[in-house]
Amino acid sequence: MPKTEETVHQNDPNEAESGAHKPKASGQNQENESFCLNDHSPHLIETVNEVSKLSIAHEIMVNQDFYMEERILPPNSLEGRFVETMYNAFWDHLKEQLLSTPPDFTCALELLREVKEILLSLLLPRHNCLKNEIEEALDMDLLKQEAEHGALDVPHLSNYILNLMTLLCAPVRDEAVKKLESITDPVQLLRGIFHVLGLMKMDMVNYTIQSLRPYLQEHSTQYERAKFQELLDKQPDLLDYTTKWLTKAAEDLITPYLSSPDLPSSSSSMACSFPNGEASDSDLPSPTMVLYQGYLNLLLWDPENEEFPETLLMDRIRLQEMGSHLHQLTILASVLLVARSFSGKVLFSSPEFVDKLKCITKALTEEFNFRPEDTMMSVSEQVSQEIHHGLKDMGLTALSSENTASLMGQLQNIAKKENCVRSIIDQRIRLFLKCCLVRGMQDSLLHFPGGLILIEGELAELGWKFVNLMRYNQQVFSPYYAEILKNIIPPAQAQETEVEPSW
């Protein structure tokens, strides 16, 4: 039987409409692949199923672009060629059976059975009459009797199914269904029907996801917490990595890390305090401030470190992407700050010039992690040229050869981790994100850090994503965090004993 494959995606909706997509599995699917089911242990299989359910519910909640779409394998890949060969073999076999004398309807009956199941799955609860009609028209016992007597009318049944699809399909599938009406070959028509039905089935899944989202928003916190508790009951050591992660966060706040350019110092980490003045003593961090430091540390997580906190495992891929984006913004802001210091405010008052410089820098720094020196060499050459042309177009004095050389040198130095400009920008971005956690996005945007105004839009977008994700995590797992932090920070030494969202 042909199979309709479904893939979970979080792509740009525009890509979905055009039929393009990235063959990238969601974070939770990649994590689930690490489970081994070779021993078919009922307990293990049950655990995997529970994790899968939890992952899907979580993905629907935190990813507004979550949807299902057709999985298209690369045509030149081994898997793609194999699937295409088997797929064609099925339809060729069906054609041979229907053309044989007398006709063999074995494959046709199996296909009609699956088509019937898909059609019934597309019905809404109010479609009782249509359900009865389908049950009667595609009565498998009756169809089997007709097949045994060589009287099964496959073209008639195909046209009936096509008419049902016209009634049930979403508007986006109207054109695809209409194209099937011009197909006269019965096998090709069935092939087309099965393909479009697969798309309609995914449309129904996506409709169901959208319908469930309001309900999940109301009950998701309790649901995820309850599911996690079930897993914790079966695996008591499930919070070991979470405990290590929070312990490290507490150490970062208590012990100064002024010598490390990759981490904000304890003073800057604690500088953004609660609006009511809580957690003002950096020697006595509150449990909530420890948790927020832990959240920030996730953006610096070493991909090779497998001891990722269990309570955030479903968001690991998302957080890695945010960490990568943060690093890109650090380089971008550093380049813009250096460039503005040489070209002056007049040139950078032009939004068109700034946007052009941003696009150039983003494109050139895509390979920064692999070859930082070469990347910044290219950036320095291109940015200096753009500044030269920009000043000339505005009738301003061009940079001298000495200033141009100095500009290029400072831009190239951004490739070094210890670069002063890069370190300052890095600390300011992290402090901004911490303020977003502590004081909320609205208040933090009103007090936007100096030197970052040129990336305000990009940083605000990252801030919203990060805060929303961490806020949801805190709502779900705050009881577990509070219990762990009681052992890390004794209640007598901390200003608060609960870990509750401050938004």
N, C-alpha and C positions, 0 to 999 in steps of 0.2 A: 504494500500500500504506500502511496506517496505520503510524505509527511510535511505538514506546515510547521515551520520552525518559527519560534518567537524569541525575541531578544529584548532585554530591558535596556533602555537608553535614556540618557539625559542630555540629548543634543539640542542644538538650536532648532526651534520649531520650524524655521524656514527650511532647514535641511530635510525635515520630515515631509514637508509638502512637495519638495522637489524630487523626493525619492532617494536622496543621498543620505548617507549616514556613516558613522565611524564604527567599525567593528570592535568596539571596546566594551568589555563587560563592566557592570557596575562594581563598586568597591566590595559590596557584600558578596557578590558571586565569586570574586577572586579569593576572598577569604575562605569561602566554603569549599573551594577546590582543594584546600589543604587537608580536609578530612579524608580518611581512607575508609572505604566501605567494603573492602575485599572480604572481611570476615563476616559480613552480613549480620553483625551483632544487632539484635533488636533494640537494645538500649542506645547504641551509638546512632542507629538510623533514626530513632525517635528524637534524639538530641539534635541531629542535623536538621530534621524536619522543623523542630521548634525554632532553631536558629534561623532557618529559611523564612518562616512566617514572621518572626520578629524583624528580620532584615527588610522584608518587603514593606511591612507596616511603617518601619522607620524611614525607608526611602521615600514613601509616599508623603510623609510628613515634612521632611527636611528638604526635599527636592521638588519644587513646583513644576519642573519640566519632566518629571518622571512619566514615561509612557512606554507602550509596547509597539514594536514595529517589526516588519519582515526582516528576517536575517538573510542577507545576500552574501554568499561566499565569493571570494575572488575567483574569477573564471579560470585563471591559470594555476590556481593552487591545487595541490594533490587532493585535498578534501573536496574542493569545488568540482574537480573533474570526476571524482568518484561518485559524488551525490548526483551529478548530472547524468552520469552513465546509468546509475541505478534507476533514476527517475524516468529516463527515456525507455529503459528496458520494461518498466511496468506498463507504460502506455502502449508500447509496441506489442507486448503480450496481450493486453486488453483488445487491441485491434485484431490480432490473430484469432482470438477467441470468438469475437463477434462475426468475423468473416468465415469462420469454419462452418462446415456442413455436417450435422446441424450446428447452429450457434451454441457456444459455450458461455453461459452467463455467470460463471463463478466469480470472476473479478468484478464484473458489473454489479452484482448483488452486494459484494463487500463495499464497493465504492458508494452505492446508493445508501447503504446502512450508515456509513460515516457522514454522508451528506445530510441525511435526515437528522442525525445527532447535532450537527452544526446548526442546521435550520432551527431546531427546537431550542438550542442554546441562545439564539438571537432574539427569541420572543420575550416580551415583558410579561409580568404577571397578569395584566389585563387582557392579553391576547388568547383567551380561552377558546374562542370559536376557531381562530386560525390554527391553534394547536390541534384541535380535534380534526380539522381539515387535513393537516399534514399527516397525522396519525393514520387517517383513512386512506389518503392518496398514496402514502408510502408505507403501507402495511407490509412488513417484510415477509410475513407468512404467505400472504396472498401473492406477492411478487415472486416468492420462491416457487409457488405452484405454477404461476405463469411461465417461469423460466424452465421448469421441468417439462412443460408442454410446448416449449419453443415459441411462446406467445408474448414474451416480454417485449414491450414497445419502448425501447431505450430512447429514441428521438422524442416521443411524446412525453416521457417522464422528464427529459432534459428541458424541454420547453416549459413544462409545468414548474420545474425548479427555477428556471430563469425568470418566470413571472413573479414567483415568490421573492426572489432576490431584488427585483425592481421595487417591490413594496417595502422590503425590510432594510435595504442598504441606506447608509448615510449619504447625504448629498455629494460628498467627496468621491463616492464610488459610482455615481450615476454614469459617468462617461465609460468607465471600465465595463459596467454591466451592459451598456448599450452596444459596445463593440462586440460582445458575445452574440448578439442577435444576428450578426452578419455571417457567423460561422455555420457552414452547412455540414461539415464532416462531423459525425456524431462523437467520435473519439476526441477530436480536437475541441469540440464544444464541452464535453465533460471535463477535459483537462483545464480549459479556461474557467469553467464553473468552479472547479475545486480550488483553483488558485485565488479567484476573487472571493470565494467564501472564506478562505483563510484570512484575507485582508479584512473582511467584514467581522470575522470573529475577533480580531485584534481591535477593531473599532469599538466593539461592544465591551471588551476588557477595559479599554481606555475610558469609555463612558462610565463604566462601573467604578473605576478609580476616582474619577472626578466626583461621582455621586457619593462615594465613601469618605472623601476628604473632610467635609464638615463634621461628620460623625467622629472620625479619627481625631480631629483637632480637639474635640470635646473629651475624648476618652483615651487618647494615645498615651498620655503620661502614666496613667494607672495601668494600661495594658502592657506597655514596655517594662514597667517596673515589676509587674506580676510575672511576666515571662522570664525576666532576668532572675527573679527570685527562684523560679522553678529550676532554672539552670544551676543556680548557686546551691540549691539543696542537693542536686545530683553531683556537683563538683565543688566541694567546700573551698578549694584553693583558687577559685575563680577570680578573686580580688588581689592576688599576690602582686601582680605587676602594677595594679592601680595604687597599692600601698607604697611600692617603691617610687612610683612617679610623684605622689604627693609628698613623700619624705624628701625627695630631691628638691621639690619646689620650696619646702620650708627651709631647707639649708640655703637655698639661693637668696632668700629674704633675710635670713639671720646672719649669714656670712657674707661680707663684702666681696664682690667679684669685679673690682675696679680694673684688675689686670687683664680681664678677658674682653676683647672687642666684640665678641660674638654674642655676649649676653649683656643686657642692661644692668647697671650697677644696682646694688640693693637700695641706694638712696633714690635713684630715679625710678626704681620699681615701686617704691612706696610713696613717691612724691604725689601721685594721684590718689588722694584719699577719698573716703566716703563724703557725700555732701554734708552730713551731720557731724563730721569731724572724727568719725570712728577710725581706728587703725592708724592713728597719727604717730604712734611710737613704733619706729621701724625695728626696735629690738624685740617687740612683742607683737608679731604679726597675728592678725585674726585668722580664724579658719577660712573665711571667705577670701581674704587676700592671698592666702596660700593657694587656694583653689585657682584663683585668677592667674597667679604666677605659673601654676601648672599648665593652665590653658595656653599661656604665651609660650611656654617651653615646647609645646607640641609643634609650634611653627618652626622650631629649630631641630626637630627630631632627626636623628641619623637613620636613614632608610635601612641600614644594615642592622640596626638594633631591633630585635624581634620582641623585646620586652615592652611592647606597647600596652598602655592601660586597657584592661578588658572592657571597661565601661565606654570606651570611645573607639573600639575596634571597628565598628560599622562605619565610622567616619574617617578612618585612617587615610584612605585615598584622597578624600576631600580635603583633609588637613594638609596632606603633602602638597596638593595643588595650591592651597592658600599660602603655604610656606614658600613655594617656588615663586608665586606671584609677588609676595612680599619682597623677596630678594630682587626680582626684576624692577619693582618700584624703587627700591633703594638705589640701584644703579641708575635708573632713569632720572630720579630726583637729583642725584649727585651730578650727573652730566648737565642737567638744566641749570643747577645752581652755579656751577663753574662757568658755564657759557654766559649766563646773565652777568656775572661779575666782570666779564671782559667786554661785553657788547653794550651794556648800559640798559637803563629802564625803557628808553624810547623804543628800541627794537622789540623788546619783550612785552611791550604793551599791545602789540599786534597779535590777536588770537590766532590769525592764520599762520603767522610765522612760528608761534609756539607749537601749534598743532602739527605743522610740517616737521619741526624738529623732533617732536615726540614720535611721530611715525617712523622717521629715519632711525632714531635711536632704538626703538622697540625692534625694528626689523634687523638691525645690525647686531643687537645683543642677544639674539635667540640662542646663539652657540657660546654664550659667555662662560658657562660652567665648564665647558670642554677646552676652550683656548682663550682665557681672559686677556692675555697680552695682545694677541693678534686681533681680537675683537675690539679692544679699546684703541688700538692703532687705527683701525678702519673708522671707528667712531670719531676719533680726533680729526682725521683728515676730512671726513664728510661734514662734521659740525663746523669746523673752521671755514670751509668753503661756503656753507650756508650763511654763516655770519657775515662773511665778506660780501656776498651777493646781497644780503638783506640790508646791510649798511649802505651799500652803493645805490640800491633801488630807492632808499629813503633819503638820499642826498646827504648822508652823514659821513663823517670822517672814517676812513677805513683803518683797520688795525695795522699798526706798524709790524715790521717783520719780527721785532723782538717780542711784542705782545702776542703775535700769532704763535711763535715758537713756545712762549710760556703757556698759552692756552692749550696747545696740543700736549705739552708735557704734563700739565695738571690733569687733563682728561685721561691720558695714558696711565697716570698713577692710580686712577680709580680701580685699576685691575688688582691692586694690592689690598688684601684684607685690612691691613693696618692703616690704610689711607685715612687721613684726618677727616676729610669731608664725608667720605663714605661711612665712617664710624659714627659721626654726629647724626647724619641722616638716619642711619639704622636705629640709633637709640631714640630719636624723636618719633620715628614711625611706631616703634614698640611701645613707647610711652603713650602715644595717641591711642593705640589699640587697648592698652590697659585702662586708660581713662574712659574709653567706650564701654568697657566691661563694668567699671566702677560707677560712673556717673550717668551712663546711658548715651546713646548716639546723639540725640538732639543737643544736649548740653555740650558735648565734646565738639560737635561741629561749629558751635558758636564761639568756641575758643580754639580755633584751628592753629596748630603749631607753626611758628615762623620757619621759613625755608621749605615748607611743603605745599605752599599755596598753589604751585604750578602743577601738582598732581592731586589736587583736592578731589576732583571727580573720581579718579581711579582709587584713591585711598578710602574715600567715603564708601564706595561700592564694596571694597574688600572688608571694611569695618562692619558694614551691615551684615554681610554674609557670615563673618566670623562671630559677631555678637549673637546673631539669631541662632546659629548652630550651638554655641556654647550655652546660651540661655536655655535652650531646649534640653541639652544634656544635664544642666544643673537642676532643672525641674524634675527630670526623671530620676536622677541618681543622688540627689542631695542627702537622703537618709544614710546611704552607704558612705558618702564622703564625710558626713558629720561623725559617724562612728569611727572611721579610720583616723580622722584628725584629732579625735579625743585622745588617742594614744600617742600621736605625734606632738601635739600641743596640749598639755594638761589644761583643763578648763580653768584652773586657778590662775594660770598665766596668760590666758587669752581674754580679749575684750568681749568675745561672744562665743557661744557654744553651738550655735546652729549655722548650717550652711544653706542659706536661703537666697534666692535671686534678689538683687537690689534694684531691679529695673522698675 
